[in-house]
Amino acid sequence: MRRTTPSAQSLAPIFAALADPTRLRLLHLMAGREVCVCYFAAVLGESQPKISRHLAYLRRTGIAVARREGKWAHYQIQFPARPGAAAILRQTLATLREDPTMRMDLKRLRESQCAQ
């Protein structure tokens, strides 16, 4: 049996994080901005517990960080230190910008933030 290299082992969590549609939608919403957790469930039309599980997964993977402000947490993307992993995440985010579902999510986010 072949052993995986340290480089391959470090990429596996990134690919796993990017393998879920909900996590991709969350990452797209966070691309280039910090987002309060209060918006995710409404924008994505998902339950708050489901959103929380996915955000926790992204935090454990190290590609999202949270900042507390009062009772709310604000999330943003944190790019991996390894250049290859960061490039994979950047390319994924660039590709997501062209997806109609992602564009609609971003439109709903902008509308909900303006309403606050």
BAVOKOL-985452 format. One line per field, with one value per residue: chain; x, z, y of N, C-alpha, C in turn; residue number from 1; residue in three letters. Coordinates in nm, 2 decimals. Example, Ala and Ser with C-alpha at 12.3 -4.5 7.8 and 13.67 -1.06 7.14 Angstrom:
mol c(A;A)
n.c1 c(1.32;1.28)
n.c3 c(0.78;0.71)
n.c2 c(-0.57;-0.22)
ca.c1 c(1.23;1.37)
ca.c3 c(0.78;0.71)
ca.c2 c(-0.45;-0.11)
c.c1 c(1.32;1.29)
c.c3 c(0.78;0.79)
c.c2 c(-0.33;0.00)
seq c(1;2)
type c(ALA;SER)
This chain:
mol c(A;A;A;A;A;A;A;A;A;A;A;A;A;A;A;A;A;A;A;A;A;A;A;A;A;A;A;A;A;A;A;A;A;A;A;A;A;A;A;A;A;A;A;A;A;A;A;A;A;A;A;A;A;A;A;A;A;A;A;A;A;A;A;A;A;A;A;A;A;A;A;A;A;A;A;A;A;A;A;A;A;A;A;A;A;A;A;A;A;A;A;A;A;A;A;A;A;A;A;A;A;A;A;A;A;A;A;A;A;A;A;A;A;A;A;A)
n.c1 c(0.08;0.05;0.19;0.06;0.18;0.31;0.22;0.00;-0.16;-0.22;-0.38;-0.61;-0.82;-0.90;-1.01;-1.22;-1.37;-1.46;-1.62;-1.89;-2.21;-2.35;-2.14;-1.99;-2.16;-2.16;-1.89;-1.88;-2.04;-1.89;-1.67;-1.43;-1.55;-1.67;-1.92;-2.21;-2.33;-2.60;-2.72;-2.68;-2.85;-3.10;-3.04;-2.95;-3.17;-3.17;-3.17;-3.08;-2.92;-2.80;-2.65;-2.48;-2.33;-2.19;-2.04;-1.88;-1.74;-1.59;-1.44;-1.29;-1.14;-0.99;-1.03;-1.21;-1.27;-1.39;-1.52;-1.62;-1.89;-2.05;-2.35;-2.33;-2.16;-1.91;-1.81;-1.54;-1.33;-1.03;-0.74;-0.55;-0.21;-0.04;0.07;-0.03;-0.28;-0.41;-0.43;-0.61;-0.84;-0.88;-0.92;-1.15;-1.34;-1.34;-1.45;-1.71;-1.83;-1.94;-2.17;-2.52;-2.69;-2.52;-2.49;-2.75;-2.77;-2.58;-2.71;-2.94;-2.81;-2.70;-2.94;-3.06;-2.88;-2.90;-3.15;-3.13)
n.c3 c(0.00;-0.08;0.07;0.17;0.08;0.28;0.16;0.01;0.22;0.35;0.17;0.16;0.36;0.26;0.01;0.10;0.24;0.04;-0.10;-0.04;-0.12;0.04;0.20;0.00;-0.09;0.14;0.16;-0.07;-0.01;0.19;0.05;0.01;0.21;0.54;0.71;0.91;1.12;1.15;0.90;0.73;0.74;0.66;0.40;0.27;0.30;0.47;0.77;1.09;1.27;1.07;0.92;1.12;1.17;0.93;0.92;1.15;1.05;0.85;1.00;1.15;0.95;0.89;0.70;0.74;0.97;1.28;1.44;1.74;1.82;2.05;2.09;1.84;1.58;1.34;1.03;0.82;0.53;0.56;0.41;0.33;0.45;0.29;-0.04;-0.26;-0.16;-0.10;-0.36;-0.48;-0.33;-0.40;-0.68;-0.68;-0.56;-0.76;-0.97;-0.86;-0.87;-1.12;-1.11;-1.13;-0.90;-0.69;-0.74;-0.70;-0.42;-0.33;-0.40;-0.24;0.01;0.00;-0.02;0.22;0.41;0.36;0.45;0.72)
n.c2 c(-0.12;0.22;0.51;0.82;1.14;1.42;1.66;1.58;1.49;1.73;1.85;1.71;1.78;2.03;1.96;1.80;1.99;2.15;1.98;1.98;2.11;2.31;2.41;2.53;2.73;2.89;2.96;3.11;3.33;3.45;3.53;3.77;3.93;3.99;3.81;3.82;3.57;3.57;3.61;3.39;3.16;3.26;3.36;3.13;2.96;2.75;2.54;2.68;2.51;2.34;2.51;2.60;2.36;2.33;2.57;2.53;2.31;2.42;2.60;2.42;2.30;2.51;2.71;2.91;3.17;3.29;3.58;3.72;3.94;4.09;3.91;3.79;3.61;3.67;3.58;3.49;3.42;3.24;3.21;2.92;2.86;2.71;2.74;2.59;2.49;2.73;2.83;2.64;2.70;2.97;2.94;2.79;2.97;3.17;3.03;2.97;3.23;3.25;3.09;3.06;3.01;3.08;3.35;3.44;3.39;3.57;3.81;3.80;3.82;4.08;4.23;4.16;4.26;4.53;4.58;4.59)
ca.c1 c(0.00;0.13;0.16;0.04;0.28;0.26;0.15;-0.14;-0.24;-0.26;-0.48;-0.74;-0.92;-0.95;-1.10;-1.34;-1.45;-1.51;-1.71;-2.03;-2.27;-2.38;-2.02;-1.95;-2.24;-2.12;-1.77;-1.90;-2.10;-1.78;-1.56;-1.41;-1.63;-1.71;-2.06;-2.26;-2.39;-2.74;-2.77;-2.66;-2.97;-3.21;-3.00;-2.95;-3.29;-3.14;-3.19;-2.96;-2.83;-2.73;-2.55;-2.37;-2.25;-2.11;-1.95;-1.79;-1.65;-1.50;-1.34;-1.20;-1.05;-0.89;-1.05;-1.30;-1.25;-1.50;-1.50;-1.74;-1.92;-2.17;-2.40;-2.32;-2.03;-1.89;-1.73;-1.47;-1.24;-0.89;-0.67;-0.44;-0.07;0.03;0.03;-0.12;-0.41;-0.47;-0.46;-0.73;-0.95;-0.90;-0.98;-1.29;-1.42;-1.35;-1.55;-1.84;-1.88;-2.02;-2.28;-2.64;-2.73;-2.43;-2.52;-2.87;-2.74;-2.52;-2.81;-3.02;-2.73;-2.70;-3.07;-3.09;-2.80;-2.95;-3.28;-3.10)
ca.c3 c(0.00;-0.09;0.18;0.11;0.11;0.37;0.08;-0.02;0.34;0.39;0.08;0.17;0.43;0.17;-0.09;0.17;0.27;-0.09;-0.16;0.00;-0.18;0.14;0.23;-0.12;-0.08;0.26;0.12;-0.17;0.06;0.26;-0.04;0.01;0.31;0.66;0.72;1.04;1.11;1.14;0.76;0.65;0.74;0.58;0.27;0.20;0.32;0.55;0.92;1.16;1.31;0.96;0.89;1.23;1.15;0.82;0.96;1.24;0.97;0.78;1.10;1.19;0.84;0.89;0.59;0.79;1.10;1.34;1.53;1.81;1.85;2.13;2.08;1.71;1.53;1.21;0.96;0.69;0.48;0.59;0.31;0.38;0.43;0.18;-0.16;-0.34;-0.10;-0.12;-0.50;-0.50;-0.28;-0.49;-0.81;-0.65;-0.54;-0.89;-1.05;-0.80;-0.91;-1.24;-1.09;-1.10;-0.76;-0.60;-0.77;-0.63;-0.28;-0.30;-0.42;-0.12;0.12;-0.01;0.01;0.37;0.48;0.34;0.52;0.86)
ca.c2 c(0.00;0.35;0.60;0.95;1.24;1.52;1.75;1.52;1.48;1.86;1.90;1.63;1.85;2.13;1.90;1.76;2.10;2.20;1.87;2.00;2.23;2.41;2.48;2.61;2.85;2.97;3.02;3.22;3.45;3.51;3.57;3.91;4.00;3.93;3.80;3.79;3.44;3.59;3.62;3.27;3.07;3.32;3.37;3.00;2.89;2.63;2.56;2.73;2.40;2.29;2.62;2.60;2.25;2.36;2.67;2.46;2.22;2.52;2.65;2.31;2.29;2.63;2.80;3.01;3.21;3.37;3.69;3.75;4.08;4.07;3.77;3.74;3.57;3.72;3.48;3.53;3.32;3.25;3.13;2.83;2.90;2.64;2.80;2.50;2.48;2.86;2.84;2.56;2.77;3.09;2.90;2.75;3.09;3.23;2.95;2.99;3.36;3.23;3.00;3.13;2.99;3.16;3.49;3.47;3.39;3.70;3.91;3.79;3.87;4.22;4.28;4.14;4.35;4.67;4.59;4.59)
c.c1 c(0.09;0.09;0.15;0.15;0.22;0.18;0.01;-0.22;-0.29;-0.37;-0.62;-0.85;-0.98;-1.05;-1.23;-1.43;-1.52;-1.61;-1.85;-2.09;-2.30;-2.25;-1.97;-2.03;-2.20;-1.99;-1.79;-1.95;-1.99;-1.67;-1.54;-1.48;-1.64;-1.86;-2.11;-2.34;-2.55;-2.80;-2.76;-2.78;-3.08;-3.17;-3.00;-3.07;-3.27;-3.16;-3.06;-2.87;-2.74;-2.62;-2.44;-2.28;-2.15;-2.00;-1.84;-1.69;-1.55;-1.40;-1.24;-1.09;-0.95;-0.92;-1.16;-1.26;-1.37;-1.45;-1.63;-1.76;-2.06;-2.22;-2.38;-2.17;-2.03;-1.79;-1.66;-1.37;-1.10;-0.82;-0.56;-0.30;0.00;-0.02;-0.06;-0.26;-0.48;-0.51;-0.59;-0.85;-0.98;-0.97;-1.13;-1.38;-1.44;-1.45;-1.69;-1.90;-1.97;-2.15;-2.41;-2.70;-2.65;-2.46;-2.65;-2.85;-2.68;-2.62;-2.90;-2.94;-2.73;-2.83;-3.10;-3.01;-2.85;-3.08;-3.25;-3.07)
c.c3 c(0.00;0.02;0.11;0.16;0.20;0.29;0.05;0.11;0.38;0.29;0.10;0.25;0.34;0.07;-0.02;0.20;0.15;-0.16;-0.12;-0.06;-0.08;0.18;0.12;-0.12;0.03;0.22;0.02;-0.11;0.14;0.18;-0.04;0.11;0.43;0.67;0.86;1.02;1.10;1.00;0.69;0.64;0.65;0.43;0.20;0.22;0.39;0.70;0.98;1.21;1.19;0.92;0.99;1.21;1.04;0.85;1.05;1.16;0.90;0.88;1.13;1.07;0.83;0.77;0.62;0.93;1.15;1.43;1.60;1.83;1.92;2.12;1.94;1.67;1.38;1.15;0.84;0.65;0.53;0.49;0.37;0.36;0.32;0.05;-0.25;-0.29;-0.12;-0.27;-0.54;-0.45;-0.36;-0.62;-0.79;-0.64;-0.68;-0.98;-1.00;-0.84;-1.04;-1.23;-1.06;-0.96;-0.66;-0.62;-0.70;-0.48;-0.25;-0.31;-0.29;0.00;0.11;0.02;0.16;0.45;0.47;0.42;0.67;0.90)
c.c2 c(0.12;0.44;0.74;1.05;1.35;1.63;1.70;1.52;1.62;1.91;1.83;1.71;1.96;2.07;1.85;1.87;2.16;2.10;1.89;2.12;2.34;2.49;2.57;2.74;2.94;3.04;3.13;3.34;3.52;3.56;3.72;4.00;3.92;3.93;3.76;3.66;3.46;3.59;3.48;3.18;3.13;3.33;3.23;2.92;2.75;2.65;2.61;2.62;2.35;2.39;2.61;2.48;2.27;2.46;2.61;2.37;2.31;2.57;2.54;2.29;2.40;2.73;2.91;3.04;3.29;3.47;3.72;3.90;4.07;3.93;3.71;3.71;3.62;3.63;3.54;3.42;3.35;3.16;3.05;2.89;2.83;2.70;2.72;2.50;2.62;2.88;2.76;2.64;2.90;3.05;2.86;2.87;3.16;3.16;2.97;3.12;3.35;3.15;3.08;3.12;3.08;3.31;3.53;3.47;3.53;3.82;3.92;3.85;4.02;4.29;4.27;4.23;4.49;4.69;4.61;4.74)
seq c(1;2;3;4;5;6;7;8;9;10;11;12;13;14;15;16;17;18;19;20;21;22;23;24;25;26;27;28;29;30;31;32;33;34;35;36;37;38;39;40;41;42;43;44;45;46;47;48;49;50;51;52;53;54;55;56;57;58;59;60;61;62;63;64;65;66;67;68;69;70;71;72;73;74;75;76;77;78;79;80;81;82;83;84;85;86;87;88;89;90;91;92;93;94;95;96;97;98;99;100;101;102;103;104;105;106;107;108;109;110;111;112;113;114;115;116)
type c(MET;ARG;ARG;THR;THR;PRO;SER;ALA;GLN;SER;LEU;ALA;PRO;ILE;PHE;ALA;ALA;LEU;ALA;ASP;PRO;THR;ARG;LEU;ARG;LEU;LEU;HIS;LEU;MET;ALA;GLY;ARG;GLU;VAL;CYS;VAL;CYS;TYR;PHE;ALA;ALA;VAL;LEU;GLY;GLU;SER;GLN;PRO;LYS;ILE;SER;ARG;HIS;LEU;ALA;TYR;LEU;ARG;ARG;THR;GLY;ILE;ALA;VAL;ALA;ARG;ARG;GLU;GLY;LYS;TRP;ALA;HIS;TYR;GLN;ILE;GLN;PHE;PRO;ALA;ARG;PRO;GLY;ALA;ALA;ALA;ILE;LEU;ARG;GLN;THR;LEU;ALA;THR;LEU;ARG;GLU;ASP;PRO;THR;MET;ARG;MET;ASP;LEU;LYS;ARG;LEU;ARG;GLU;SER;GLN;CYS;ALA;GLN)
